[in-house]
Amino acid sequence: MTASEEITDGRRLKGERRRRAILDATLRVVARDGVGAVSHRNIAREAEVPPASIAYYFNGIDDLLVASLLGSCELLVAQLEETRERVQESSQWPRAVAELVAETIRDHRERTLAEYELYLLAARRPALRPAARRWLEVLRGNINEGRGGDDPVIRAFLAGLDGLLLQALIADEPPQADDLEPVFRFLMQPHDYLGAEG
């Protein structure tokens, strides 16, 4: 690698880190203060970057919010891949999903709260809708290893998952995997393509 390539790679890496810091800061601000608090100044302060950095990386607040939601979606993909690696047979899926949801609420509550706030904001802001729908596409793509199944059943399962996460966010005590497993076993059990029979 030449010195010029090293400098270019170093700048690119620094730029990616700064962009990631801005996205993480956005989720923290949304979780703590709500979407109304998202401004160039507030995000720059939270990310500890110059305010001009926000405008450099993002074309306005909606672009920043979309990127935050899509960035979170990438993390969801990674979590689902890790979960898939742990599951050896289909009967383990209800427990695996219960553990994933419990962990999401226990270890990433603030991020999850921010993600749902952005997800719901898409109902009012059309610019966010494709990013919000991306979440559903990712989840659908991981049911039955992407082979899909009966659409109404999948929609009901995803609605149940959303409902459980929202209920967990408002609970005084976060649910444990043992609390969630029977619910997921019920939601998944009649449909082997959801990975629960066995």
VEXGUVEX-379575 format. One line per field, with one value per residue (C-alpha): residue number from 1; x, y negated, z negated; residue in three letters. Coordinates in steps of 0.001 Angstrom, whole numbers. Each point is the difference from the previous one (the first is absolute). Example, Ala and Ser with C-alpha at 12.3 -4.5 7.8 and 13.67 -1.06 7.14 Angstrom:
<koltors>
nr [1 2]
u [12300 1370]
v [4500 -3440]
w [-7800 660]
rest [Ala Ser]
</koltors>
This chain:
<koltors>
nr [1 2 3 4 5 6 7 8 9 10 11 12 13 14 15 16 17 18 19 20 21 22 23 24 25 26 27 28 29 30 31 32 33 34 35 36 37 38 39 40 41 42 43 44 45 46 47 48 49 50 51 52 53 54 55 56 57 58 59 60 61 62 63 64 65 66 67 68 69 70 71 72 73 74 75 76 77 78 79 80 81 82 83 84 85 86 87 88 89 90 91 92 93 94 95 96 97 98 99 100 101 102 103 104 105 106 107 108 109 110 111 112 113 114 115 116 117 118 119 120 121 122 123 124 125 126 127 128 129 130 131 132 133 134 135 136 137 138 139 140 141 142 143 144 145 146 147 148 149 150 151 152 153 154 155 156 157 158 159 160 161 162 163 164 165 166 167 168 169 170 171 172 173 174 175 176 177 178 179 180 181 182 183 184 185 186 187 188 189 190 191 192 193 194 195 196 197 198]
u [0 1355 170 -2763 -2263 683 -975 -3165 -928 730 -2254 -2747 201 -70 -3011 -1838 687 -1274 -3123 -648 506 -2610 -2505 569 -370 -3276 -1435 1111 -1644 -3218 -74 686 -1871 -2189 140 -863 3431 1849 1799 3414 1176 -1322 1345 3387 239 -959 2429 2722 496 -253 -3583 1175 743 -3707 -637 3093 -1232 -3773 -2335 -2257 -1673 -2183 3092 1659 -3050 -261 3691 -414 -2887 1837 3145 -2022 -1386 3553 501 -3205 1361 3150 -2057 -2158 3068 1487 -3293 -204 3475 -1126 -3139 667 -3591 -3309 -1453 2620 -1289 -2601 2649 2554 -2425 -1053 3654 615 -2988 902 3579 -1163 -2069 2474 3238 -1171 -3146 864 946 -3193 -2083 1600 -496 -3702 -430 1508 -2034 -3219 1079 -107 -3799 273 3129 -79 3774 472 -2457 2386 2500 -2750 -1223 3580 -313 -2940 1823 2989 -2177 -2026 3227 1106 -3178 468 3476 -1539 -2433 -2950 -3353 -3626 -57 -2829 1724 3335 -1673 -1697 3313 1800 -2845 271 3739 -491 -2673 2171 2904 -2236 -1521 3483 1057 -2773 307 1381 2117 1325 -1283 2326 449 -1932 -2985 158 731 -3554 -1400 2368 -635 -3712 561 2307 -1162 -2680 2297 3104 1279 301 2369 -1824 -1192 2103]
v [0 -3398 -2979 -1676 3052 131 -3661 545 3119 -1824 -2895 2362 1911 -3238 -1161 3281 -226 -3575 903 2948 -2262 -2406 2828 1381 -3493 -436 3154 -1123 -3406 1570 2496 -2654 -3029 1123 -666 -3669 -500 1097 -3021 -553 -1712 2635 2929 -1674 -631 3603 1426 -2474 -1114 -3422 -867 -303 3754 776 -1940 1552 3582 -467 -2031 -1277 1442 2493 1452 322 1741 2376 874 618 2363 1840 220 1641 2386 1108 811 2034 2027 770 1024 2312 1620 617 1485 2259 1373 1065 1827 3643 1140 -1715 728 -2349 -3089 -1135 15 -1703 -2779 -399 -394 -2499 -2138 175 -996 -2830 -1492 731 -1052 -2390 -1574 -3583 943 2056 -2902 -2355 2493 351 -3748 -374 2942 -1652 -3398 1559 -126 -3810 -459 1765 -348 2539 2598 1945 286 1128 2577 1257 1367 2132 1177 1082 1922 1601 985 1906 2021 3519 -996 -2378 2478 -1899 1584 -927 -3819 -569 2294 -1751 -3395 1195 1292 -3284 -1993 2177 -595 -3770 89 1963 -2411 -3026 1605 784 -3626 -1239 2772 -877 3149 1267 3452 2951 2607 2456 -2388 -461 3531 1368 -2941 605 3722 -760 -2468 2361 3492 656 -970 2034 -2596 -2394 2532 1180 3515 2901]
w [0 950 -2349 2014 -346 -3754 -354 2053 -2001 -3258 976 1128 -3288 -1992 2027 -585 -3748 -119 1964 -2328 -3034 1401 564 -3505 -1452 1881 -1547 -3471 438 1301 -2883 -2638 1322 2894 3719 -547 -1562 3139 1410 1527 -3180 -2428 1988 479 -3739 -802 2570 -963 3598 1656 1066 3605 -98 -133 3212 1590 -482 171 2230 -2742 -3083 1872 1689 -3409 -1469 2972 -300 -3742 607 2792 -2139 -2736 2572 817 -3677 65 2924 -2001 -3056 2106 1553 -3450 -1163 3058 -764 -3486 1178 826 597 680 -3449 -1499 1835 -2567 -2746 2248 941 -3648 -1017 2792 -1008 -3701 794 2247 -2803 -2792 1703 2716 -1405 943 3554 358 -1307 2537 2824 -783 -275 3480 1255 -1196 1345 3477 -276 88 2125 3361 409 -2810 1303 2263 -2880 -2384 2504 337 -3561 1048 3120 -2082 -2433 2799 1742 -3071 -434 1287 1221 2502 1519 -1459 -565 -508 105 -2528 -2495 428 -399 -3179 -1375 784 -1551 -3105 -142 283 -2672 -2405 465 -575 -3094 -1285 464 -2292 -2589 -3440 122 3338 958 -229 2706 -2193 77 3768 1152 -493 1973 2905 -164 367 2854 1878 -816 2622 2844 610 2489 -2932 -1464 -3107 680 -1059]
rest [Met Thr Ala Ser Glu Glu Ile Thr Asp Gly Arg Arg Leu Lys Gly Glu Arg Arg Arg Arg Ala Ile Leu Asp Ala Thr Leu Arg Val Val Ala Arg Asp Gly Val Gly Ala Val Ser His Arg Asn Ile Ala Arg Glu Ala Glu Val Pro Pro Ala Ser Ile Ala Tyr Tyr Phe Asn Gly Ile Asp Asp Leu Leu Val Ala Ser Leu Leu Gly Ser Cys Glu Leu Leu Val Ala Gln Leu Glu Glu Thr Arg Glu Arg Val Gln Glu Ser Ser Gln Trp Pro Arg Ala Val Ala Glu Leu Val Ala Glu Thr Ile Arg Asp His Arg Glu Arg Thr Leu Ala Glu Tyr Glu Leu Tyr Leu Leu Ala Ala Arg Arg Pro Ala Leu Arg Pro Ala Ala Arg Arg Trp Leu Glu Val Leu Arg Gly Asn Ile Asn Glu Gly Arg Gly Gly Asp Asp Pro Val Ile Arg Ala Phe Leu Ala Gly Leu Asp Gly Leu Leu Leu Gln Ala Leu Ile Ala Asp Glu Pro Pro Gln Ala Asp Asp Leu Glu Pro Val Phe Arg Phe Leu Met Gln Pro His Asp Tyr Leu Gly Ala Glu Gly]
</koltors>
